[in-house]
Amino acid sequence: MDIEILAFGIAKDIVKGSTFSVQIPAESTVGSLKSHLCATYPEFERLASFAIAVNEAYQLDDFAISEGDEVVIIPPVSGG
Amino acid sequence: MIDIQLKDVPLSTEECNQLVASAGAGGTVVFVGTVRDQTKGKKVVRLEFEAYKPMAISEMRKIAEAAKEKWSAHKIAIHHRVGILDIGAIAVIIAVATPHRKAAFEACEYAIDTLKETVPIWKKEIFEDGEVWVAAHP
């Protein structure tokens, strides 16, 4: 399936854009997406952390991603 | 009462103070986070904040709800800036009104500490000779 991903902060610099799409297997999880992203963009592994939000909430590695979900890369936050 | 705002115009401490005014509150604590002129001795020119807006608002609301519950706060306002901020500009205001002062201090500290950990907002420090996304690398 094709998943549209939003990127913010340093993630935007790493993928060189604020949105991009990836093709991942139908039964992908947050964990497998993170592995895919690290393989494509090794710079992600050098970050202090990075999380994935699906439909506006943080999700752990075992969360299954479905077609049409809003998927967002959340690099280390630094508000305040 | 919980008031959460993510704004691209200057924040007002007076507005936040008034938003949490409450006859039942014996103490109000207002935290104001401002843009510092240096980081580890290096001169900062300005900051740029960006947010994943819908989730930033929902995460700030979660923090306010948790603080309200735990410290019996009457009212909480959390206002955060996005966009370009010059030195001295206000990046965040957290106002908490509780029946007694100790709870207001604790709830306010919890709110700013948690905001810095969970709310999807990012700041870029612009130096005279470059720029860096804060906290991105270990």
Backbone of each chain as ProteinMPNN parsed JSONL, in Angstrom:
{"seq_chain_A": "MDIEILAFGIAKDIVKGSTFSVQIPAESTVGSLKSHLCATYPEFERLASFAIAVNEAYQLDDFAISEGDEVVIIPPVSGG", "coords_chain_A": {"N_chain_A": [[0.84, -1.2, 0.0], [0.323, 2.325, -0.527], [1.506, 4.915, 1.453], [0.945, 8.094, 2.661], [3.122, 10.391, 4.068], [3.697, 12.75, 6.645], [6.142, 15.175, 7.484], [8.007, 16.816, 10.034], [10.019, 19.444, 11.542], [13.37, 18.431, 12.012], [13.008, 16.124, 10.566], [11.841, 16.861, 8.221], [13.95, 18.08, 6.913], [15.563, 15.842, 6.563], [14.115, 14.123, 4.85], [13.799, 15.835, 2.853], [11.481, 17.444, 2.353], [8.02, 18.289, 3.156], [6.028, 16.476, 2.878], [5.766, 13.1, 1.808], [5.616, 10.003, -0.022], [5.455, 6.522, 0.785], [5.936, 3.134, -0.221], [4.675, 0.37, 1.27], [4.376, -2.976, 2.703], [1.1, -4.536, 2.956], [0.448, -5.402, 5.591], [1.764, -3.685, 7.388], [3.424, -2.3, 10.265], [3.872, 0.266, 12.789], [6.446, -0.157, 13.732], [7.658, -1.595, 11.592], [7.504, 0.303, 9.61], [9.191, 2.251, 10.675], [11.647, 0.905, 10.529], [11.852, 0.677, 7.774], [12.03, 3.387, 7.091], [14.447, 4.081, 8.346], [16.206, 2.51, 6.892], [16.002, 3.648, 4.395], [16.596, 6.311, 4.876], [19.253, 6.822, 6.508], [19.961, 8.768, 8.341], [17.927, 9.082, 10.203], [18.48, 7.25, 12.209], [20.398, 8.468, 13.66], [19.196, 10.357, 15.19], [18.102, 11.655, 18.398], [15.786, 10.45, 19.153], [12.917, 9.006, 17.558], [9.502, 9.218, 16.806], [6.328, 7.848, 15.779], [3.303, 9.163, 14.732], [-0.069, 8.265, 14.359], [-2.972, 9.196, 12.831], [-3.135, 11.496, 14.477], [-2.212, 10.704, 17.031], [0.289, 9.388, 19.233], [1.826, 6.28, 18.436], [2.757, 2.94, 19.29], [5.343, 0.496, 18.376], [4.012, -1.897, 17.632], [1.64, -1.209, 16.478], [-0.786, -1.419, 13.932], [-0.708, -0.168, 10.653], [-3.035, 1.368, 8.496], [-4.364, 1.731, 5.175], [-4.846, 5.046, 4.107], [-4.554, 6.176, 6.595], [-3.428, 8.945, 8.577], [-0.161, 9.555, 8.712], [2.576, 10.495, 10.627], [5.876, 11.659, 11.03], [7.574, 12.064, 14.01], [10.108, 13.732, 15.105], [12.593, 14.341, 17.766], [10.924, 16.349, 20.095], [10.73, 19.89, 20.81], [9.407, 21.998, 22.096], [8.199, 24.843, 24.03]], "CA_chain_A": [[0.0, 0.0, 0.0], [1.032, 3.607, -0.515], [1.165, 5.72, 2.62], [1.407, 9.484, 2.598], [3.712, 10.699, 5.375], [4.031, 14.155, 6.91], [7.39, 15.316, 8.242], [8.199, 18.119, 10.678], [11.321, 19.672, 12.17], [14.535, 17.896, 11.302], [12.564, 15.059, 9.649], [11.579, 17.549, 6.955], [15.258, 18.253, 6.27], [16.091, 14.524, 6.202], [13.427, 13.587, 3.659], [13.779, 16.952, 1.894], [10.116, 17.834, 1.997], [7.117, 18.15, 4.296], [5.231, 15.266, 2.67], [6.299, 12.159, 0.824], [4.871, 8.754, 0.127], [6.253, 5.302, 0.776], [5.183, 1.926, -0.513], [5.0, -0.627, 2.302], [3.457, -4.124, 2.632], [-0.238, -4.293, 3.511], [0.339, -5.599, 7.051], [2.853, -2.962, 8.052], [3.194, -1.71, 11.58], [4.71, 1.435, 13.055], [7.822, -0.662, 13.83], [8.224, -1.925, 10.268], [7.661, 1.573, 8.895], [10.408, 2.907, 11.185], [12.796, 0.195, 9.948], [11.894, 1.074, 6.365], [12.517, 4.776, 7.017], [15.875, 4.106, 8.716], [16.967, 1.916, 5.794], [16.005, 4.606, 3.278], [17.226, 7.559, 5.333], [20.036, 6.436, 7.701], [20.033, 9.907, 9.266], [16.934, 8.902, 11.28], [19.071, 6.484, 13.308], [21.289, 9.343, 14.434], [18.409, 11.272, 16.027], [17.99, 11.269, 19.806], [14.624, 9.566, 19.179], [11.855, 9.456, 16.666], [8.247, 8.523, 17.042], [5.362, 7.932, 14.694], [1.918, 9.408, 15.137], [-1.057, 7.848, 13.364], [-4.244, 9.882, 13.086], [-2.962, 12.497, 15.537], [-1.841, 10.172, 18.343], [1.492, 8.552, 19.233], [1.549, 4.84, 18.418], [3.932, 2.102, 19.527], [5.818, -0.295, 17.236], [3.125, -2.99, 17.19], [0.391, -0.662, 15.926], [-0.943, -1.688, 12.494], [-1.044, 1.0, 9.83], [-3.997, 1.063, 7.435], [-4.389, 2.66, 4.057], [-5.658, 6.224, 4.391], [-4.177, 6.76, 7.888], [-2.506, 10.091, 8.547], [1.059, 9.092, 9.381], [3.469, 11.644, 10.813], [7.148, 11.407, 11.718], [7.762, 13.022, 15.107], [11.476, 13.724, 15.639], [12.58, 14.86, 19.139], [10.182, 17.617, 20.182], [11.5, 20.924, 21.525], [8.566, 23.165, 22.367], [8.395, 25.502, 25.32]], "C_chain_A": [[0.879, 1.257, 0.0], [0.555, 4.42, 0.681], [1.773, 7.106, 2.443], [1.916, 9.855, 3.997], [4.008, 12.189, 5.482], [5.305, 14.199, 7.752], [7.491, 16.732, 8.805], [9.617, 18.22, 11.216], [12.431, 19.083, 11.329], [14.147, 16.778, 10.32], [12.309, 15.629, 8.253], [12.888, 17.749, 6.173], [15.793, 16.913, 5.765], [15.434, 13.992, 4.93], [13.308, 14.64, 2.558], [12.372, 17.273, 1.39], [9.207, 17.668, 3.192], [6.129, 17.005, 4.099], [5.955, 14.387, 1.659], [5.504, 10.874, 0.957], [5.827, 7.568, 0.063], [5.336, 4.139, 0.414], [5.631, 0.867, 0.486], [4.001, -1.779, 2.196], [2.145, -3.844, 3.366], [-0.303, -4.436, 5.03], [1.42, -4.843, 7.834], [2.426, -2.398, 9.399], [4.062, -0.448, 11.688], [6.181, 1.006, 13.099], [8.432, -0.944, 12.464], [8.389, -0.664, 9.431], [8.939, 2.282, 9.351], [11.654, 2.244, 10.614], [12.975, 0.599, 8.485], [12.479, 2.485, 6.222], [14.015, 4.854, 7.328], [16.743, 3.533, 7.6], [17.09, 2.906, 4.631], [16.769, 5.875, 3.629], [18.0, 7.278, 6.623], [20.138, 7.544, 8.749], [19.036, 9.767, 10.426], [17.53, 8.161, 12.476], [19.972, 7.338, 14.183], [20.525, 10.324, 15.323], [18.344, 10.75, 17.459], [16.819, 10.301, 19.984], [13.792, 9.92, 17.97], [10.643, 8.569, 16.811], [7.368, 8.671, 15.812], [3.991, 8.2, 15.309], [1.017, 8.95, 13.995], [-2.387, 8.477, 13.767], [-4.198, 10.716, 14.375], [-2.724, 11.946, 16.935], [-0.574, 9.329, 18.204], [1.087, 7.086, 19.197], [2.851, 4.073, 18.593], [4.197, 1.194, 18.324], [4.831, -1.358, 16.739], [1.813, -2.504, 16.566], [0.328, -0.87, 14.411], [-1.397, -0.436, 11.742], [-2.005, 0.57, 8.72], [-3.928, 2.121, 6.349], [-5.281, 3.851, 4.423], [-5.357, 6.856, 5.749], [-3.31, 7.996, 7.673], [-1.289, 9.713, 9.387], [2.061, 10.244, 9.43], [4.739, 11.218, 11.549], [7.335, 12.501, 12.761], [9.21, 12.904, 15.597], [11.459, 14.337, 17.044], [11.913, 16.239, 19.211], [10.981, 18.613, 21.03], [10.682, 22.185, 21.725], [8.918, 23.785, 23.7], [9.469, 26.573, 25.251]], "O_chain_A": [[2.019, 1.241, 0.465], [-0.646, 4.59, 0.893], [2.952, 7.257, 2.122], [1.217, 9.653, 4.99], [4.502, 12.809, 4.541], [5.512, 13.357, 8.626], [7.116, 17.707, 8.154], [10.326, 17.22, 11.333], [12.444, 19.21, 10.104], [14.869, 16.516, 9.358], [12.534, 14.962, 7.243], [12.928, 17.609, 4.951], [16.394, 16.837, 4.694], [16.112, 13.474, 4.042], [12.785, 14.372, 1.476], [12.116, 17.359, 0.189], [9.566, 16.984, 4.151], [5.46, 16.6, 5.049], [6.66, 14.874, 0.775], [4.795, 10.679, 1.945], [6.855, 7.605, -0.613], [4.138, 4.152, 0.696], [6.808, 0.51, 0.545], [2.905, -1.599, 1.666], [2.094, -3.019, 4.279], [-1.021, -3.687, 5.692], [1.921, -5.343, 8.841], [1.263, -2.072, 9.636], [4.865, -0.144, 10.807], [7.054, 1.7, 12.578], [9.579, -0.582, 12.203], [9.316, -0.573, 8.626], [9.676, 2.839, 8.538], [12.611, 2.928, 10.254], [14.091, 0.831, 8.019], [13.309, 2.741, 5.35], [14.758, 5.586, 6.674], [17.863, 3.992, 7.376], [18.127, 2.993, 3.974], [17.487, 6.439, 2.804], [17.466, 7.472, 7.716], [20.378, 7.266, 9.924], [19.285, 10.283, 11.516], [17.142, 8.405, 13.619], [20.274, 6.97, 15.319], [21.13, 11.042, 16.119], [18.51, 9.555, 17.703], [16.853, 9.435, 20.859], [13.934, 11.008, 17.412], [10.742, 7.348, 16.923], [7.62, 9.494, 14.932], [3.581, 7.55, 16.272], [1.294, 9.209, 12.823], [-2.859, 8.309, 14.891], [-5.087, 10.648, 15.224], [-2.998, 12.627, 17.923], [-0.379, 8.645, 17.2], [0.121, 6.689, 19.848], [3.906, 4.49, 18.115], [3.402, 1.126, 17.387], [4.818, -1.68, 15.551], [0.975, -3.314, 16.171], [1.272, -0.539, 13.694], [-2.337, 0.25, 12.144], [-1.808, -0.466, 8.085], [-3.492, 3.249, 6.577], [-6.358, 3.667, 4.991], [-5.843, 7.949, 6.039], [-2.555, 8.076, 6.705], [-1.376, 9.572, 10.606], [2.352, 10.88, 8.417], [4.683, 10.512, 12.556], [7.267, 13.692, 12.458], [9.501, 12.046, 16.431], [10.41, 14.811, 17.482], [12.285, 17.165, 18.491], [11.8, 18.221, 21.86], [11.18, 23.298, 21.552], [9.811, 23.32, 24.408], [9.757, 27.224, 26.256]]}, "seq_chain_B": "MIDIQLKDVPLSTEECNQLVASAGAGGTVVFVGTVRDQTKGKKVVRLEFEAYKPMAISEMRKIAEAAKEKWSAHKIAIHHRVGILDIGAIAVIIAVATPHRKAAFEACEYAIDTLKETVPIWKKEIFEDGEVWVAAHP", "coords_chain_B": {"N_chain_B": [[-12.259, 24.945, 33.485], [-10.548, 24.958, 30.502], [-8.145, 26.364, 28.42], [-6.706, 26.254, 25.374], [-4.257, 27.299, 23.156], [-2.667, 27.793, 20.008], [-0.637, 29.943, 18.51], [0.141, 32.318, 15.906], [0.761, 34.862, 16.404], [1.882, 37.475, 18.715], [1.948, 36.402, 22.175], [-0.065, 36.904, 25.152], [0.448, 37.651, 28.47], [-1.259, 38.895, 30.186], [-3.741, 38.328, 29.086], [-3.826, 35.538, 29.513], [-3.731, 35.465, 32.283], [-6.155, 36.689, 32.896], [-7.885, 34.862, 31.731], [-7.772, 32.672, 33.45], [-8.711, 33.63, 35.802], [-10.483, 33.278, 38.802], [-13.018, 32.995, 41.179], [-12.907, 31.04, 43.083], [-10.284, 30.416, 43.346], [-7.276, 30.455, 45.155], [-4.743, 30.87, 44.473], [-2.699, 31.755, 41.725], [-0.519, 30.632, 39.272], [1.696, 31.733, 36.856], [3.541, 30.722, 34.204], [6.053, 31.929, 32.114], [7.618, 31.431, 29.176], [10.486, 32.458, 27.518], [12.413, 33.692, 24.68], [15.788, 33.064, 24.724], [18.972, 34.753, 24.601], [21.268, 33.349, 24.043], [22.879, 30.147, 23.54], [24.645, 27.837, 25.248], [26.73, 29.706, 25.334], [26.808, 30.624, 22.765], [25.774, 33.029, 20.457], [22.369, 33.6, 19.903], [20.282, 34.364, 17.193], [17.584, 34.356, 16.404], [14.535, 32.445, 16.957], [12.788, 29.731, 15.403], [9.635, 28.38, 15.394], [7.804, 25.432, 14.764], [4.81, 23.473, 14.342], [2.955, 20.419, 14.594], [-0.015, 20.942, 14.114], [-2.86, 20.029, 14.807], [-2.368, 17.836, 16.5], [-0.61, 18.911, 18.351], [-2.278, 20.652, 19.698], [-4.135, 18.813, 20.759], [-2.456, 17.288, 22.41], [-1.567, 19.236, 24.221], [-3.98, 19.779, 25.421], [-4.474, 17.338, 26.694], [-2.489, 17.405, 28.652], [-3.325, 19.597, 30.159], [-5.77, 18.64, 31.072], [-4.951, 16.463, 32.643], [-3.461, 17.796, 34.608], [-5.389, 19.397, 35.725], [-7.081, 17.533, 36.84], [-5.349, 16.149, 38.669], [-4.388, 18.174, 40.42], [-6.625, 19.509, 41.202], [-7.234, 21.841, 39.76], [-8.828, 24.926, 39.047], [-8.88, 26.438, 36.718], [-7.055, 26.353, 33.641], [-4.742, 27.676, 31.389], [-3.033, 27.215, 28.382], [-0.886, 28.576, 26.219], [0.804, 28.627, 23.156], [3.404, 29.66, 20.976], [3.889, 29.751, 17.398], [6.016, 30.097, 14.512], [8.257, 32.826, 13.639], [10.423, 33.966, 16.146], [11.781, 36.645, 17.933], [14.607, 37.549, 20.052], [13.763, 37.513, 23.467], [11.061, 37.382, 23.0], [7.846, 35.928, 23.758], [7.476, 32.498, 24.065], [5.902, 30.557, 25.187], [3.093, 30.344, 27.387], [1.891, 29.372, 30.501], [-0.803, 29.201, 32.539], [-2.149, 28.656, 35.679], [-4.773, 28.182, 37.886], [-5.559, 27.5, 41.166], [-7.151, 26.191, 44.181], [-5.346, 26.43, 46.369], [-1.97, 27.701, 46.846], [0.315, 25.974, 46.567], [-0.422, 23.801, 44.989], [-0.837, 25.079, 42.584], [1.74, 25.881, 41.787], [2.919, 23.33, 41.505], [1.293, 22.088, 39.556], [1.714, 23.759, 37.397], [4.435, 23.429, 36.914], [4.482, 20.71, 36.258], [2.999, 20.864, 33.903], [4.595, 22.423, 32.099], [6.933, 20.883, 32.021], [5.981, 18.446, 30.957], [4.922, 19.289, 28.555], [7.247, 19.922, 27.163], [8.184, 17.396, 26.686], [6.268, 15.914, 25.252], [4.62, 17.336, 23.417], [4.045, 17.905, 20.01], [5.939, 20.07, 18.855], [8.428, 22.003, 17.363], [11.615, 23.565, 17.671], [13.825, 25.725, 16.026], [17.043, 26.885, 16.318], [18.51, 29.85, 15.321], [21.638, 30.811, 14.509], [24.411, 33.158, 14.186], [26.044, 31.98, 12.344], [24.804, 29.744, 11.32], [22.287, 27.128, 11.728], [20.179, 25.155, 13.917], [18.153, 22.322, 14.694], [16.655, 22.102, 17.74], [17.567, 19.779, 20.248], [17.503, 17.586, 18.553], [19.593, 15.774, 18.044], [21.466, 13.316, 19.986]], "CA_chain_B": [[-12.045, 25.632, 32.212], [-9.239, 24.767, 29.882], [-8.013, 27.161, 27.202], [-5.482, 25.864, 24.664], [-4.11, 28.052, 21.904], [-1.409, 27.755, 19.265], [-0.844, 31.191, 17.793], [1.265, 32.87, 15.136], [0.898, 36.277, 16.784], [2.413, 37.538, 20.08], [1.124, 35.915, 23.286], [-0.309, 37.908, 26.187], [0.358, 37.121, 29.839], [-2.456, 39.495, 30.777], [-4.885, 37.548, 28.6], [-3.839, 34.245, 30.199], [-4.075, 35.751, 33.673], [-7.596, 36.943, 32.969], [-8.611, 33.641, 31.365], [-7.853, 31.725, 34.561], [-9.237, 34.304, 37.004], [-11.548, 32.447, 39.345], [-13.347, 33.37, 42.556], [-12.563, 29.94, 43.983], [-8.844, 30.175, 43.34], [-6.487, 31.242, 46.095], [-3.414, 31.092, 43.908], [-2.512, 31.581, 40.275], [0.876, 30.65, 38.843], [1.821, 31.934, 35.406], [4.899, 30.51, 33.692], [6.267, 32.572, 30.824], [8.868, 30.985, 28.558], [10.897, 33.47, 26.541], [13.551, 33.351, 23.825], [17.057, 33.457, 25.325], [19.872, 35.318, 23.58], [22.427, 32.506, 23.755], [22.841, 28.736, 23.914], [26.019, 27.418, 25.542], [27.671, 30.771, 25.015], [26.734, 31.002, 21.352], [24.721, 34.038, 20.283], [21.191, 33.207, 19.123], [19.718, 35.5, 16.466], [16.131, 34.214, 16.562], [14.048, 31.064, 16.954], [11.634, 29.449, 14.547], [8.846, 27.265, 15.933], [6.737, 24.873, 13.939], [4.014, 22.506, 15.093], [1.944, 19.576, 13.954], [-1.017, 21.698, 14.873], [-3.986, 19.366, 15.498], [-1.885, 16.981, 17.583], [-0.041, 19.781, 19.393], [-3.407, 21.136, 20.499], [-4.719, 17.724, 21.554], [-1.512, 16.906, 23.468], [-1.599, 20.27, 25.268], [-5.239, 19.585, 26.143], [-4.288, 16.179, 27.587], [-1.68, 17.865, 29.787], [-4.175, 20.466, 30.989], [-6.778, 17.794, 31.731], [-4.282, 15.685, 33.692], [-3.097, 18.718, 35.683], [-6.644, 19.847, 36.347], [-7.546, 16.396, 37.636], [-4.447, 15.806, 39.771], [-4.2, 19.255, 41.39], [-7.916, 20.188, 41.392], [-7.149, 23.206, 39.24], [-10.093, 25.483, 38.557], [-8.723, 26.857, 35.325], [-5.701, 26.27, 33.086], [-4.559, 28.164, 30.018], [-1.718, 26.945, 27.783], [-0.77, 29.237, 24.912], [2.135, 28.421, 22.585], [3.651, 30.359, 19.708], [4.607, 29.186, 16.253], [6.531, 31.16, 13.651], [9.584, 33.382, 13.922], [10.437, 34.721, 17.407], [13.014, 37.361, 18.236], [15.077, 37.439, 21.433], [12.864, 38.133, 24.447], [9.649, 37.117, 22.689], [7.246, 34.862, 24.569], [7.238, 31.273, 23.295], [4.837, 29.775, 25.825], [2.551, 30.806, 28.676], [1.019, 28.407, 31.169], [-1.432, 29.817, 33.714], [-2.923, 27.673, 36.444], [-5.424, 28.705, 39.089], [-5.987, 26.405, 42.049], [-7.624, 26.711, 45.468], [-4.205, 26.778, 47.22], [-0.838, 28.046, 45.981], [1.266, 24.896, 46.312], [-0.921, 23.014, 43.858], [-0.68, 25.87, 41.355], [3.15, 25.744, 41.389], [3.186, 21.955, 41.056], [0.573, 21.822, 38.305], [2.355, 24.546, 36.348], [5.708, 22.775, 36.596], [4.128, 19.478, 35.537], [2.521, 21.202, 32.553], [5.692, 22.831, 31.202], [7.844, 19.737, 31.847], [5.353, 17.461, 30.071], [4.84, 19.925, 27.222], [8.556, 19.801, 26.503], [8.437, 16.0, 26.339], [5.26, 15.217, 24.43], [3.846, 18.117, 22.444], [4.789, 17.978, 18.745], [6.361, 21.412, 18.463], [9.887, 21.961, 17.162], [12.227, 24.887, 17.557], [15.118, 25.813, 15.351], [17.832, 28.04, 16.748], [19.248, 30.463, 14.23], [22.844, 31.493, 14.981], [24.96, 34.025, 13.142], [26.763, 31.196, 11.337], [24.154, 28.47, 11.022], [21.031, 26.877, 12.438], [20.092, 23.775, 14.403], [16.903, 21.897, 15.338], [16.994, 21.857, 19.139], [17.362, 18.44, 20.84], [17.348, 16.539, 17.539], [20.627, 14.748, 18.177], [21.861, 13.067, 21.376]], "C_chain_B": [[-10.616, 25.381, 31.725], [-9.201, 25.588, 28.597], [-6.664, 26.868, 26.553], [-5.395, 26.672, 23.377], [-2.701, 27.898, 21.339], [-1.508, 28.938, 18.311], [0.384, 31.639, 17.018], [1.388, 34.373, 15.333], [1.344, 36.328, 18.246], [1.416, 37.08, 21.154], [1.001, 36.997, 24.347], [-0.439, 37.26, 27.552], [-0.903, 37.649, 30.518], [-3.703, 38.703, 30.373], [-4.971, 36.214, 29.352], [-4.246, 34.403, 31.657], [-5.582, 35.941, 33.838], [-8.406, 35.685, 32.673], [-8.768, 32.693, 32.548], [-8.381, 32.354, 35.859], [-10.463, 33.531, 37.505], [-11.777, 32.8, 40.804], [-12.929, 32.284, 43.547], [-11.076, 29.67, 44.084], [-8.135, 31.079, 44.33], [-5.098, 31.528, 45.571], [-3.409, 30.871, 42.409], [-1.024, 31.638, 39.994], [0.894, 30.779, 37.326], [3.283, 31.731, 35.022], [4.992, 31.152, 32.314], [7.628, 32.121, 30.287], [9.245, 31.944, 27.448], [12.154, 33.027, 25.776], [14.83, 33.947, 24.402], [18.036, 33.875, 24.23], [21.106, 34.462, 23.295], [22.163, 31.064, 24.163], [24.279, 28.288, 24.055], [27.031, 28.451, 25.058], [27.62, 31.253, 23.571], [25.534, 31.924, 21.13], [23.59, 33.546, 19.37], [20.607, 34.46, 18.468], [18.2, 35.51, 16.597], [15.785, 32.734, 16.628], [12.915, 30.937, 15.949], [10.925, 28.219, 15.107], [7.885, 26.755, 14.868], [6.054, 23.764, 14.719], [3.209, 21.638, 14.145], [0.666, 19.972, 14.681], [-2.134, 20.896, 15.537], [-3.513, 18.516, 16.675], [-1.254, 17.809, 18.701], [-1.164, 20.272, 20.304], [-3.984, 20.006, 21.35], [-3.769, 17.27, 22.659], [-1.471, 17.956, 24.582], [-2.885, 20.142, 26.096], [-5.129, 18.421, 27.122], [-3.521, 16.596, 28.846], [-2.546, 18.69, 30.732], [-5.205, 19.628, 31.745], [-6.152, 16.996, 32.875], [-3.94, 16.579, 34.884], [-4.34, 19.166, 36.46], [-7.154, 18.769, 37.311], [-6.67, 16.204, 38.886], [-4.368, 16.893, 40.84], [-5.477, 20.054, 41.64], [-7.882, 21.639, 40.917], [-8.529, 23.666, 38.764], [-9.977, 25.775, 37.07], [-7.262, 26.741, 34.905], [-5.71, 26.834, 31.669], [-3.151, 27.786, 29.569], [-1.725, 27.576, 26.394], [0.661, 29.055, 24.413], [2.223, 29.137, 21.248], [4.154, 29.412, 18.636], [5.096, 30.367, 15.427], [7.889, 31.645, 14.116], [9.524, 34.253, 15.177], [11.802, 35.363, 17.626], [13.381, 37.157, 19.706], [14.107, 38.177, 22.367], [11.389, 37.869, 24.191], [9.148, 35.943, 23.534], [6.912, 33.666, 23.686], [6.067, 30.488, 23.864], [4.384, 30.461, 27.111], [1.668, 29.692, 29.228], [0.495, 29.075, 32.43], [-2.333, 28.798, 34.381], [-3.498, 28.331, 37.687], [-5.972, 27.546, 39.902], [-6.458, 26.995, 43.384], [-6.474, 27.171, 46.374], [-2.93, 26.864, 46.39], [0.079, 26.885, 45.608], [0.865, 24.08, 45.083], [-0.712, 23.765, 42.544], [0.756, 25.775, 40.843], [3.406, 24.356, 40.804], [2.526, 21.662, 39.709], [1.245, 22.545, 37.139], [3.675, 23.887, 35.93], [5.477, 21.471, 35.829], [3.771, 19.812, 34.088], [3.676, 21.588, 31.624], [6.66, 21.666, 30.965], [7.269, 18.732, 30.841], [5.237, 18.001, 28.654], [6.144, 19.726, 26.463], [8.863, 18.374, 26.064], [7.499, 15.441, 25.279], [4.613, 16.027, 23.32], [4.64, 18.299, 21.144], [4.971, 19.41, 18.225], [7.885, 21.346, 18.379], [10.432, 23.371, 17.057], [13.594, 24.782, 16.915], [15.802, 27.06, 15.854], [18.624, 28.551, 15.557], [20.409, 31.233, 14.85], [23.358, 32.394, 13.867], [25.586, 33.204, 12.008], [26.104, 29.845, 11.047], [22.875, 28.301, 11.81], [20.957, 25.407, 12.844], [18.711, 23.512, 15.01], [17.253, 21.466, 16.753], [16.636, 20.432, 19.549], [17.295, 17.301, 19.828], [18.347, 15.399, 17.721], [21.051, 14.544, 19.63], [23.149, 13.798, 21.745]], "O_chain_B": [[-9.637, 25.57, 32.448], [-10.119, 25.514, 27.781], [-5.613, 27.19, 27.108], [-6.349, 26.721, 22.601], [-1.705, 27.874, 22.062], [-2.349, 28.95, 17.413], [1.519, 31.375, 17.417], [2.027, 35.069, 14.544], [1.205, 35.334, 18.958], [0.215, 37.333, 21.059], [1.841, 37.892, 24.439], [-1.318, 36.427, 27.774], [-1.534, 36.955, 31.315], [-4.59, 38.442, 31.187], [-6.052, 35.806, 29.777], [-5.0, 33.595, 32.2], [-6.196, 35.432, 34.776], [-9.461, 35.455, 33.264], [-9.773, 31.988, 32.651], [-8.481, 31.681, 36.885], [-11.355, 33.181, 36.732], [-10.825, 32.892, 41.579], [-12.634, 32.573, 44.707], [-10.652, 28.788, 44.831], [-8.347, 32.292, 44.356], [-4.359, 32.327, 46.146], [-4.022, 29.937, 41.893], [-0.34, 32.569, 40.419], [0.211, 30.047, 36.61], [4.157, 32.477, 35.462], [4.129, 30.95, 31.46], [8.664, 32.406, 30.888], [8.449, 32.22, 26.551], [12.854, 32.102, 26.189], [14.953, 35.163, 24.551], [17.947, 33.42, 23.09], [21.903, 34.794, 22.417], [21.327, 30.795, 25.026], [25.051, 28.35, 23.098], [28.048, 28.113, 24.454], [28.324, 32.194, 23.205], [24.421, 31.628, 21.564], [23.82, 33.135, 18.233], [20.457, 35.494, 19.12], [17.602, 36.55, 16.87], [16.634, 31.876, 16.386], [12.185, 31.891, 15.678], [11.529, 27.159, 15.275], [7.239, 27.533, 14.166], [6.635, 23.185, 15.637], [2.833, 22.056, 13.05], [0.318, 19.41, 15.72], [-2.35, 21.061, 16.738], [-4.165, 18.472, 17.718], [-1.355, 17.444, 19.873], [-1.016, 20.305, 21.526], [-4.289, 20.207, 22.526], [-4.225, 16.901, 23.742], [-1.354, 17.607, 25.756], [-2.882, 20.365, 27.307], [-5.627, 18.5, 28.245], [-3.863, 16.192, 29.957], [-2.506, 18.507, 31.949], [-5.478, 19.879, 32.919], [-6.746, 16.867, 33.946], [-4.106, 16.174, 36.034], [-4.322, 19.289, 37.685], [-7.591, 19.055, 38.426], [-7.175, 16.11, 40.005], [-4.289, 16.587, 42.03], [-5.432, 21.141, 42.217], [-8.418, 22.538, 41.564], [-9.287, 22.904, 38.163], [-10.844, 25.414, 36.274], [-6.352, 26.993, 35.694], [-6.578, 26.506, 30.859], [-2.185, 28.013, 30.297], [-2.475, 27.16, 25.511], [1.617, 29.298, 25.15], [1.253, 29.209, 20.494], [4.773, 28.391, 18.936], [4.649, 31.498, 15.618], [8.581, 30.973, 14.881], [8.696, 35.158, 15.276], [12.839, 34.708, 17.519], [12.579, 36.662, 20.499], [13.691, 39.303, 22.095], [10.555, 38.104, 25.066], [9.922, 35.088, 23.962], [6.178, 33.781, 22.704], [5.328, 29.836, 23.126], [5.179, 31.074, 27.823], [0.817, 29.144, 28.528], [1.276, 29.471, 33.295], [-3.168, 28.163, 33.736], [-2.772, 28.967, 38.451], [-6.741, 26.723, 39.406], [-6.193, 28.16, 43.679], [-6.599, 28.18, 47.067], [-2.805, 26.198, 45.363], [0.565, 26.808, 44.48], [1.702, 23.72, 44.255], [-0.44, 23.151, 41.512], [0.989, 25.612, 39.645], [4.025, 24.218, 39.749], [3.139, 21.056, 38.83], [1.333, 22.011, 36.033], [3.989, 23.802, 34.743], [6.19, 21.17, 34.871], [4.195, 19.121, 33.162], [3.729, 21.128, 30.484], [7.151, 21.479, 29.851], [7.989, 18.23, 29.978], [5.428, 17.274, 27.679], [6.145, 19.404, 25.275], [9.695, 18.155, 25.183], [7.897, 14.584, 24.491], [4.102, 15.447, 22.363], [5.77, 18.786, 21.168], [4.28, 19.876, 17.319], [8.541, 20.72, 19.21], [9.822, 24.253, 16.452], [14.393, 23.893, 17.211], [15.235, 28.152, 15.829], [19.314, 27.793, 14.876], [20.207, 32.179, 15.612], [22.826, 32.402, 12.758], [25.655, 33.658, 10.866], [26.764, 28.914, 10.586], [22.429, 29.228, 12.486], [21.57, 24.538, 12.225], [18.166, 24.344, 15.736], [18.063, 20.558, 16.942], [15.551, 19.938, 19.242], [17.053, 16.157, 20.212], [18.008, 14.224, 17.576], [21.007, 15.484, 20.424], [23.615, 13.692, 22.879]]}, "name": "protein", "num_of_chains": 2, "seq": "MDIEILAFGIAKDIVKGSTFSVQIPAESTVGSLKSHLCATYPEFERLASFAIAVNEAYQLDDFAISEGDEVVIIPPVSGGMIDIQLKDVPLSTEECNQLVASAGAGGTVVFVGTVRDQTKGKKVVRLEFEAYKPMAISEMRKIAEAAKEKWSAHKIAIHHRVGILDIGAIAVIIAVATPHRKAAFEACEYAIDTLKETVPIWKKEIFEDGEVWVAAHP"}
